[in-house]
Amino acid sequence: MSNFNWGIIGTGGIAHAFAQDLENVDGHSIRAIGSRTLKRAESFAETIPSANAYGNYQELVNDSAIDAIYVASPHPLHAEHALLALNAGKPVLCEKPFAISSNQAQTMIDAAKENNVALLEAMWTRYLPHIAQVRMILESGVLGQIQTVEADHGQRLADQNIPRLVDPALGGGALLDLGIYPVSFAHLILGAPTRITARAVMTERGVDAQTSSIFDYANGAQAIITTTMIAQTPSRAVVSGLLGRLEIDRTFYNPTDMRVILFDGTVTQYPNTYSGHGLREQAIEMARVVRAGLLESPLMPWSQTIDVMKSMDQIRTQIGLTYPFED
């Protein structure tokens, strides 16, 4: 089978991590790098002999050698860049948060349908082997009916002078950048909540420094979610049922150790044996989806992407998090 060729929009840290992790899998090549300036694209492409550099995104998406576009630009540009690629007939793997709002997300999905091209959310955790094991554990019923999900994600970033995290014009705040992980995890385990209660600590510039949410479900289950960019937290997750609990160690959204502890004291360990970052798994799934003629992935279907974005919308409304570019 021929190589699956990638074009990357964006030259930030996540784009570099994606490119590096692709080196751990056969059959994938990076053929193009696009940035706002040709100089930045060329600088990125210097380390990738197979890649052309573009200082114009339209030229990149028009490159006939590209099989899919990985959108790794800042949050507020995800929808714009995804739509550019989709309307050029290119499949898109779009970084999380998938969009700023559920309205934007729906517009992107509509464009994928209209152009008959694949669109996947790059919530890379959903494609990892340990999450596949989590799905199997849940499906087995060994935990019993799930009652509580706890997940947190906190990093000390607010005092690191990182513009995209503190600037409202760049979609700053803990929620979009960090909170998307526990929110998406809660949806993976329990689905869409019937009610959300959220509170936040806001910065002087009007973005959330720390946010906590309770998700309530019709069956009486709850998810307790916290995210902060003020301090480093354990970043673990626990799924508790009537018969036992699943503990996922730091950092729960990365390849990591986990265990099932049953009510009778039985412990089953699931050690981490994964090598590399893990971003390549979403690339592998993207290639599978495209080659199968599909438009979405069952591992992160559009319906779940929309549900997650609706939850993010509700949290933002409750904590008063708005952006100058709101749609």
C-alpha positions as CSV (number, residue, x, y, z in Angstrom):
1,M,0.0,0.0,0.0
2,S,1.3,3.5,-0.9
3,N,2.2,6.0,1.7
4,F,-0.5,8.2,3.3
5,N,0.7,11.7,2.7
6,W,0.0,14.5,5.2
7,G,-0.2,18.3,4.9
8,I,0.1,20.2,8.2
9,I,-1.5,23.6,8.8
10,G,0.3,25.2,11.8
11,T,3.9,25.1,13.1
12,G,3.4,25.1,16.8
13,G,4.3,22.5,19.4
14,I,1.5,20.1,18.7
15,A,2.4,20.1,15.0
16,H,6.0,19.2,15.8
17,A,4.9,16.5,18.2
18,F,2.6,15.0,15.6
19,A,5.4,15.0,13.0
20,Q,7.8,13.4,15.4
21,D,5.4,10.7,16.4
22,L,4.6,9.8,12.8
23,E,8.3,8.7,12.6
24,N,7.3,5.7,14.7
25,V,4.8,4.3,12.2
26,D,5.4,3.0,8.6
27,G,3.3,4.1,5.7
28,H,2.8,7.8,6.6
29,S,4.7,10.8,5.2
30,I,4.5,14.5,5.7
31,R,4.5,16.1,2.3
32,A,3.6,19.7,3.1
33,I,3.9,22.3,5.9
34,G,1.8,25.5,5.8
35,S,2.2,28.6,8.0
36,R,1.3,32.3,7.9
37,T,4.8,33.0,6.7
38,L,6.9,31.0,4.3
39,K,9.9,31.4,6.6
40,R,8.2,29.6,9.5
41,A,7.0,26.8,7.1
42,E,10.5,26.4,5.7
43,S,12.0,26.3,9.2
44,F,9.7,23.4,10.1
45,A,10.3,21.6,6.8
46,E,14.1,21.7,7.2
47,T,13.8,18.7,9.5
48,I,11.4,16.8,7.1
49,P,13.1,16.1,3.8
50,S,9.8,14.9,2.2
51,A,7.9,18.1,3.0
52,N,7.3,21.2,0.9
53,A,6.9,24.5,2.6
54,Y,3.9,26.8,1.9
55,G,3.4,30.4,3.1
56,N,-0.1,30.2,1.7
57,Y,-2.7,27.8,3.1
58,Q,-4.7,27.7,-0.2
59,E,-1.6,26.5,-2.0
60,L,-1.2,23.8,0.6
61,V,-4.7,22.4,0.4
62,N,-4.5,22.4,-3.4
63,D,-1.4,20.2,-3.4
64,S,-2.5,17.1,-5.2
65,A,0.1,14.9,-3.4
66,I,-1.7,15.4,0.0
67,D,-4.1,12.7,1.2
68,A,-5.2,14.6,4.3
69,I,-4.7,17.8,6.2
70,Y,-3.8,18.0,9.9
71,V,-5.1,21.3,11.3
72,A,-2.9,22.3,14.2
73,S,-3.4,26.1,14.1
74,P,-4.5,28.2,17.2
75,H,-8.0,27.4,18.5
76,P,-9.9,30.3,16.9
77,L,-8.6,29.3,13.4
78,H,-9.6,25.6,13.5
79,A,-12.9,26.1,11.8
80,E,-11.5,28.5,9.1
81,H,-8.7,26.2,8.2
82,A,-10.7,23.0,8.3
83,L,-13.3,24.6,6.0
84,L,-10.6,25.7,3.6
85,A,-9.3,22.1,3.3
86,L,-12.7,20.5,3.2
87,N,-13.9,22.8,0.4
88,A,-10.8,21.9,-1.5
89,G,-11.8,18.2,-1.2
90,K,-9.2,17.3,1.4
91,P,-10.0,15.1,4.4
92,V,-9.2,16.8,7.7
93,L,-7.9,15.8,11.1
94,C,-8.7,18.8,13.3
95,E,-7.0,19.5,16.6
96,K,-9.0,19.8,19.8
97,P,-10.9,21.7,20.8
98,F,-12.5,20.9,17.5
99,A,-14.0,24.4,17.3
100,I,-14.8,27.3,19.5
101,S,-18.5,26.4,19.6
102,S,-21.0,23.7,18.6
103,N,-22.3,26.0,15.9
104,Q,-18.8,26.1,14.3
105,A,-18.5,22.4,14.7
106,Q,-21.7,21.8,12.9
107,T,-20.6,24.0,10.1
108,M,-17.5,22.0,9.7
109,I,-19.4,18.7,9.7
110,D,-21.9,20.1,7.2
111,A,-19.0,21.0,4.9
112,A,-17.5,17.5,5.2
113,K,-20.9,16.0,4.2
114,E,-21.3,18.5,1.3
115,N,-17.8,17.7,-0.1
116,N,-18.0,14.0,0.7
117,V,-14.7,14.0,2.5
118,A,-13.6,12.6,5.9
119,L,-13.5,14.8,9.0
120,L,-12.1,13.6,12.3
121,E,-11.6,15.3,15.6
122,A,-8.0,15.0,16.8
123,M,-8.9,14.1,20.3
124,W,-6.0,11.8,20.2
125,T,-6.8,10.1,23.5
126,R,-9.8,8.4,21.9
127,Y,-7.6,6.5,19.5
128,L,-5.1,5.2,22.1
129,P,-4.7,1.5,23.0
130,H,-5.4,2.0,26.7
131,I,-8.7,3.8,25.8
132,A,-9.6,0.8,23.7
133,Q,-9.0,-1.3,26.8
134,V,-11.2,1.1,28.8
135,R,-14.0,0.5,26.3
136,M,-13.6,-3.2,26.7
137,I,-13.7,-3.0,30.5
138,L,-16.9,-0.9,30.4
139,E,-18.5,-3.3,27.8
140,S,-17.7,-6.3,30.0
141,G,-19.8,-5.0,32.8
142,V,-17.1,-5.9,35.4
143,L,-17.5,-2.5,37.1
144,G,-21.3,-2.7,37.3
145,Q,-23.5,0.4,36.7
146,I,-21.2,3.4,36.6
147,Q,-22.0,6.0,39.3
148,T,-19.2,8.4,39.3
149,V,-16.5,9.7,36.9
150,E,-13.7,11.9,38.3
151,A,-11.2,13.5,35.9
152,D,-8.8,16.4,36.3
153,H,-6.3,18.2,34.1
154,G,-4.1,20.9,35.5
155,Q,-0.8,22.4,34.5
156,R,1.1,25.3,35.8
157,L,0.9,27.5,32.7
158,A,-0.7,30.8,33.7
159,D,2.5,32.3,34.9
160,Q,4.6,31.1,31.9
161,N,3.7,34.0,29.6
162,I,2.1,31.8,26.9
163,P,-0.1,34.2,24.8
164,R,-2.5,31.5,23.5
165,L,-3.4,30.6,27.0
166,V,-4.0,34.1,28.5
167,D,-5.2,36.1,25.5
168,P,-9.0,36.1,24.8
169,A,-8.3,36.9,21.1
170,L,-6.5,33.6,20.9
171,G,-9.1,31.5,22.6
172,G,-7.3,31.5,25.9
173,G,-8.2,29.9,29.2
174,A,-8.0,26.5,30.9
175,L,-11.2,25.2,29.5
176,L,-10.5,25.0,25.8
177,D,-6.9,24.1,26.1
178,L,-6.9,21.7,29.1
179,G,-10.5,21.1,30.1
180,I,-11.4,19.6,26.8
181,Y,-9.7,16.3,28.0
182,P,-11.8,15.6,31.1
183,V,-14.9,16.9,29.4
184,S,-14.4,14.5,26.5
185,F,-13.5,11.7,28.9
186,A,-16.8,12.1,30.8
187,H,-18.7,11.9,27.5
188,L,-16.8,8.7,26.6
189,I,-17.9,7.0,29.8
190,L,-21.3,8.4,30.5
191,G,-22.4,10.2,27.3
192,A,-24.1,13.7,27.2
193,P,-25.2,15.0,30.6
194,T,-28.7,16.2,31.4
195,R,-27.5,19.1,33.5
196,I,-24.2,20.9,34.0
197,T,-23.2,23.1,36.9
198,A,-19.9,25.0,36.4
199,R,-17.9,27.6,38.4
200,A,-14.6,29.2,37.5
201,V,-11.9,31.5,38.7
202,M,-11.3,34.1,36.0
203,T,-8.1,36.1,35.1
204,E,-7.9,39.8,34.8
205,R,-8.1,39.4,31.1
206,G,-11.4,37.6,31.3
207,V,-10.4,33.9,30.5
208,D,-10.8,31.1,33.0
209,A,-7.8,30.2,35.1
210,Q,-9.6,27.4,36.8
211,T,-12.9,25.7,36.1
212,S,-14.8,22.9,37.9
213,S,-18.0,21.3,36.6
214,I,-20.5,18.7,37.8
215,F,-22.2,16.7,35.0
216,D,-25.5,15.1,36.1
217,Y,-27.1,12.2,34.2
218,A,-30.7,10.9,34.1
219,N,-29.7,7.6,35.8
220,G,-28.3,9.4,38.8
221,A,-24.6,9.2,37.8
222,Q,-22.3,12.2,38.0
223,A,-19.0,13.3,36.5
224,I,-16.8,15.7,38.5
225,I,-14.5,17.6,36.3
226,T,-11.7,20.1,37.1
227,T,-9.2,21.9,35.0
228,T,-6.7,24.6,35.9
229,M,-3.8,26.4,34.4
230,I,-2.6,27.8,37.7
231,A,-1.1,24.6,39.2
232,Q,0.0,21.1,38.3
233,T,-2.6,18.6,39.4
234,P,-2.5,14.7,39.5
235,S,-4.3,14.6,36.1
236,R,-5.8,11.2,36.9
237,A,-9.2,9.7,36.2
238,V,-11.4,7.3,38.1
239,V,-14.5,5.5,36.9
240,S,-16.5,4.0,39.8
241,G,-19.3,1.5,39.5
242,L,-21.3,-0.7,41.9
243,L,-18.9,-3.6,41.5
244,G,-15.6,-1.8,41.3
245,R,-13.6,1.1,39.9
246,L,-11.1,1.8,37.2
247,E,-8.1,3.9,38.1
248,I,-6.2,5.6,35.3
249,D,-2.9,7.0,36.4
250,R,-1.2,10.3,35.5
251,T,-1.6,11.4,32.8
252,F,-4.9,9.8,32.1
253,Y,-5.2,11.1,28.5
254,N,-1.7,9.8,27.6
255,P,-0.6,6.2,27.3
256,T,-0.4,5.2,31.0
257,D,-0.8,2.5,33.7
258,M,-4.3,1.7,34.9
259,R,-6.0,-0.9,37.1
260,V,-9.4,-2.4,37.9
261,I,-10.1,-2.8,41.7
262,L,-13.3,-4.8,42.4
263,F,-15.5,-4.5,45.5
264,D,-14.2,-7.9,46.7
265,G,-10.6,-6.6,46.6
266,T,-9.5,-8.3,43.3
267,V,-7.0,-6.1,41.4
268,T,-6.2,-6.4,37.7
269,Q,-3.3,-4.4,36.5
270,Y,-3.0,-2.9,33.0
271,P,0.6,-1.7,32.7
272,N,1.6,0.8,30.1
273,T,3.8,-0.8,27.3
274,Y,3.3,1.9,24.7
275,S,6.3,3.5,23.1
276,G,6.2,7.1,21.8
277,H,3.8,10.0,22.3
278,G,0.6,8.5,20.9
279,L,-0.4,11.1,18.3
280,R,0.3,8.7,15.5
281,E,-2.8,6.6,16.4
282,Q,-5.2,9.2,15.2
283,A,-3.2,9.4,12.0
284,I,-3.5,5.7,11.5
285,E,-7.3,5.9,12.1
286,M,-7.5,8.8,9.7
287,A,-5.9,6.7,6.9
288,R,-8.1,3.8,7.6
289,V,-11.3,6.0,7.5
290,V,-10.2,7.6,4.2
291,R,-9.2,4.4,2.5
292,A,-12.5,2.8,3.6
293,G,-14.5,5.6,2.0
294,L,-15.9,6.7,5.4
295,L,-16.6,10.3,6.5
296,E,-16.2,9.8,10.2
297,S,-14.6,7.5,12.8
298,P,-16.6,5.3,15.2
299,L,-14.0,6.0,17.8
300,M,-14.9,9.7,17.8
301,P,-18.1,10.1,15.7
302,W,-19.5,13.5,14.8
303,S,-22.4,13.1,17.2
304,Q,-20.0,12.9,20.1
305,T,-18.0,15.8,18.8
306,I,-21.1,17.9,18.8
307,D,-22.2,16.7,22.2
308,V,-18.8,17.6,23.7
309,M,-18.9,21.0,22.1
310,K,-22.4,21.6,23.5
311,S,-21.1,20.8,26.9
312,M,-18.3,23.2,26.4
313,D,-20.8,25.9,25.3
314,Q,-22.8,25.4,28.5
315,I,-19.8,25.6,30.7
316,R,-18.6,28.8,29.0
317,T,-22.0,30.4,29.3
318,Q,-22.2,29.6,33.0
319,I,-18.7,30.9,33.8
320,G,-19.0,34.0,31.5
321,L,-16.2,33.0,29.2
322,T,-16.6,34.9,25.9
323,Y,-14.3,35.7,23.1
324,P,-14.1,38.7,20.8
325,F,-14.5,36.5,17.7
326,E,-17.7,34.7,18.9
327,D,-19.9,33.5,16.0
